């Protein structure tokens, strides 16, 4: 399990075409991908299971805890991106609720665009 950041501070100021916004790049997908939006209610849980493919959880709002195969839990919040490799055991929980974009694909490489969270 690796945790990256895609929050505003991790982004780049875009001014081309008279634009004024910040873009945090997530990655490029060359293979077929499944993209979904997940809503974890209060006391919500995505039970401990193996990732069926590389998986990236982009926390959009709320907070929670994640754990991987080493059984260590880490707190995540909006702007954090959690990456699990195919076959890696993992779990996501939230006491107060959490929403996230989930990207699953055969080949994901978030390190190409995002920096690891410190």
Beta strands, then each sheet from edge to edge (+ up, - down):
strand 1: 2-5
strand 2: 12-14
strand 3: 21-23
strand 4: 33-40
strand 5: 44-50
strand 6: 54-67
strand 7: 73-77
strand 8: 80-84
strand 9: 89-94
strand 10: 98-105
sheet 1: 1+ 8- 6+ 7-
sheet 2: 1+ 8- 6+ 9- 5+
sheet 3: 1+ 8- 6+ 10- 4+
sheet 4: 2+ 3-
end
